[in-house]
Amino acid sequence: MKPIFAAALLCSTFFSSAWADELNLSSKLSEVTVYPRGAQVTRVATGEIGAGEHIILIEDLPGQIVANSVRVAGSSGEQLEIGSVDVRQVYTSGKDRSDERQQIEDEIEALNDEISALGIEIRNANTQRAMLQKLASKAIAPSPQNETTSLVISTQELKSLLTLTGEQFAAFSSISEKARISQRELAKKIEDLHRQLDQLAPKQKMITQVAINVASGETAPAAFRVIYNINEAGWSPHYDAKLLLGDTGKDSKVKIVRRASVRQSTSEIWDNISLTLSTARPKGNTQAPKLSPYILSEYEQFLSKSRKKRESPVVMEQMLAEAPLEDSSNRVARALVKKRPALFKAVAEEVSGFLVEYKISGLVSVKNAGAAKNVVIGTKSFPAKIAAHTIPRLDPTAYLTAQFKLESKSPWLPGQVTLSRDQVFLGKTQLPLLNPGQEFSLGFGRDDFVKVERVQVTDKKGESGFISSVNVEEREYVTTTSNLHDFPINIIVKDQLPYATHEDIVVKIKKGSDKPNETDVDKQRGILAWENLVEPKSEKIIRFGFMVSWPKEMKITPVR
């Protein structure tokens, strides 16, 4: 087999070359490339092509394909030429099962007749019960006042009458109740039969038909690859991160299993296909948006100038002359729009500065029932720097973190991370977009072998100065961190130093405070961090204090 052509589609609503022979070929899904949004599907159709000109019809493509996305490629053992490729989407009906439908409809009619007969039985029973009740009432009721005689009935006769009446009432009630139960059961059967009718009804569905106009010199087998895009699919990355601690606190690693959740809701079942995951975004933006000039001016001044221009007869005549074919009101509005600069909002942009494809080994099946298919992309371990982070001002707990560098040839897409340590599930977090060589930290829960205690040792309020006194407040804290591990560990303590936005408010760190290793952590003003390597079974003390002063007549926010 040798490749003969690779033809792009020529979209049309009709099939050309009506004079050529038509040959129907069925296709089989071969491979799928899934993007974060959408997918590219490849189907293969094979058959023997006779000498001469033919129209190859492939009519088993789904109807949800993206318009103008169909492409065709082919190969054959002999010379094969393609004239054009035509595509159209049509609605087709399923197989008509009229015999089965008629049988079910006859059964429904018979059941409805039974329900009607039971209804008559219920009405007869109710009528007889009403007549019996009327007769019994007359038998024991006193004679009317205008009659000279009255019915005399003995006790025994009254007892017999009541017994007979009760037995008959019970019989009629039993007949009515049994008939109602039968009606209910028959109604359920009819409902089930109607559901069967709905399933047997010919349902319309949209399919895509592809007509390939070909010419062959000799009879030979050929294979056609039909490629198209769909929107009802996608994939998202997921990560499993496991912390592996070294025996002595060194050689720790973060083991990350990369997974992909693949989903599709098309009319196809992807069964035993070659699956490729791509980071490309076929429908994303292809270039950055354009900025328009951003002009600032005094609002009132701008309005007054615009008002003067509108009131000027010379300007008005110029504005009217700009659009002679429009009425005067439209001309004025158009002229005002031209004179005023417009500020455009920036369009949201999805940046994709890389393209990576992951070819999943083996054959994969992805159902279209809504359940996601999870596949493994790969597993990798990274050397990690272990540290215990604590913010005792808010929480005296120490949290174990692992910092690692992404050693990869390609970036990792953002996704959810499942965290575990010591075979224990800890929780979930989010992994941002990571580029090769970028460092990132993951938190792996509290470290019960690191104890933290923060005590306030100074809380002073007062005044200072002889001529113009100022308010002064002092705060001082002592933080003690204890390492109960059998190995040394870095403990990072964070605290905050208040900062002022007014020049008369002065904030100073007290003398004797331990100098922080980092200030303005994560570019947050006033956030300080102390990092110390604490030996096993030992502790480290951090002293930190500050003083705030401001004019006596000024009111400021409370100093904490």
NORBELFEN-V987596 format. One record per run of one state. SS is the DSSP state (@ for helix, = for strand, . for the rest). FROM is the first residue (numbers start at 1). TO is the last residue. If there is no record, write none. Layout:
ss->{SS SS}
from->{FROM FROM}
to->{TO TO}
This chain:
ss->{. = . = . = . = . = . = . = . = . @ . @ . = . = . = . = . = . @ . @ . @ . = . = . = . = . = . = . = . = . = . = . = . = . = . = . @ . = . = .}
from->{1 2 9 21 25 27 35 39 50 52 63 65 66 71 77 80 94 98 141 155 201 204 217 220 231 233 245 253 265 270 279 299 312 313 322 328 340 357 360 364 367 373 392 395 406 412 413 415 422 424 432 434 435 439 447 450 465 470 484 489 497 506 510 518 520 521 524 527 535 538 552}
to->{1 8 20 24 26 34 38 49 51 62 64 65 70 76 79 93 97 140 154 200 203 216 219 230 232 244 252 264 269 278 298 311 312 321 327 339 356 359 363 366 372 391 394 405 411 412 414 421 423 431 433 434 438 446 449 464 469 483 488 496 505 509 517 519 520 523 526 534 537 551 560}
